[in-house]
Amino acid sequence: MESDRPVIAWTRALLNLPAASGERFSEEWKIVARRIEAVHTRPVSRDTEPAGAPRLQHLLAVPPNPIGSSRRRHPSDE
Amino acid sequence: MSEPWDLSLSAAAAAIAAGRLAPVELLESALDRIDDIEPRVQAWARIQVEDARREAERLTRLQRSGTILGPLHGIPIGVKDIFNTAGMETACGSRIMAGFVPAADATAVARLRAAGAIILGKTHTTEFASFDPSPARNPWALSHTPGGSSSGSGAALAARMCQGALGSQTSGSIIRPAAFCGVVGLKPTFGRVSRHGVHPLAWTLDHPGPMARTVGDAALLLDAIAGADPHDPATLSAPAPLAYAALLAEAATDDRPAAALRVGVPDRYFTDGLDDEAEELYHAAVRVLETAGCEVRDIRLPDEFEAGMDAHELIHNAEAAAVHVDTYRARPGDYGSKLRAIIETGLQIPAPTYVRAQQVRTIVIRRLRDLLDTVDVIATPAAPGPAPEGLASTGSPVFNRPFSFTGFPSLTVPCGFTGAGLPVGLQLAGRPFDEGTLLHAAAAYEDATAWGQRRPPL
């Protein structure tokens, strides 16, 4: 079986990011990798709603968007 | 009488309201002070002298005709350079945003103007309110950092170049510079002050807030900027703000204003890496609160607390990456090395990890809220020590991060000086939307000590 392509290079290519990272990347990534492990170590119930869920109450008072859908302007629709 | 530039915001506002001081006198005094001090402190990204003079003249004419626009009539304010200011460059301490002149004010800036304030200029920020430092220096020791990211706001206040300032905090960017500069910083509850028109660093962690020389001054500024804003949905479900300055004035008539307040002293985390002098000053500050009538209790932080701080950093980096990805793609070399590393690592954080971090956040918020049923405020050191020497780092936000992560309000008030003459802050944190209790406790502490009345040796 072919091993996975390095994820970091793959993300760079997918998002068309600069090929090389800055001088501090490796040092910062070590810390971030440890933090990723840390938040996945502790079990979290599926019932736990992530913080940052949408707040919709204020939209009740907002009139419909007068501009309409941007999809209508897509060239393939014409 | 003191030089006008040396007056606190409250004292200057009272003098203007009573007709004893004209806005033009106060402004000219501030400009003289800036001429004298700014070359050494470098707190300001830009000062709009002529605009400020025109506004001061207008406000002076109004004052003479008997009209006071609001509690900040004629008060010079410094605004961190990530808040949009109509017609005034907002460069965010970055090459990317250099030359950007917004058409409209951020909501907080507009509200300051409506209350009569004069926007004197823009104070230095670290690049995009992150960690790459600005030229600002600490007025207490010019070879030390003023902290960040609201570096210029802290430095300008400490050096008596303005009466009030705006800052913002995503990790520790109000509390840390305020503590390092020996002034008061208030990070309000998430949703208390609108983020509209403030350049984001991480949307769910960003908090705009006031910085000032005294607790009462911070209350006056919070009165002006707090409240619902249709442009920031986070503000719309928040309970209406109180009249904080009036609340403090009422408490000041009490013989024992801090009586019945329960103050929690955490069992861990806030002593990790704490330097000896800062620890001694912290314990002394807690004893002062006890003497003022507070009931001091030991409290046990939730088990999930440390995981929460890891979650904060993941959310911070992922959201910062999302904010900057388009400009980073086009101009990676125009970012400072610290923010660039945040963006680059943020782009690699898996989406399920970001969601898990937000779930951990929900848990820590619930646990901390439960803990705040047993005490009214949590008292901690504001930073692991005084401002570090050197300008390459803005110091550690580690003690401030928990309250940016949970969105609970926090405040720092000066609590003493090290042997080298550097200020140290006492951080108080409280229940969501209960800024009133924080201000009340901080004012009681301030009245008992008056550390904030010292002036830097400039």
Interface residues (C-beta under 8 A of the other chain):
Chain A: V7 I8 T11 L15 N16 L17 P18 S21 G22 E23 R24 F25 E27 E28 W29 I31 V32 R34 R35 I36 A38 V39 H40 T41 R42 V44 T48 E49 P50 A51 G52 R55 Q57 H58
Chain B: T204 P230 P233 A234 L236 S237 E304 E306 A307 D310 A311 E313 L314 N317 V325 Y328 R329 P332 Y335 S337 K338 R340 A341 I342 E344 T345 L347 Q348 I349 P350 T353 V355 R356 A357 Q358 Q359 V360 R361 T362 I363 I365
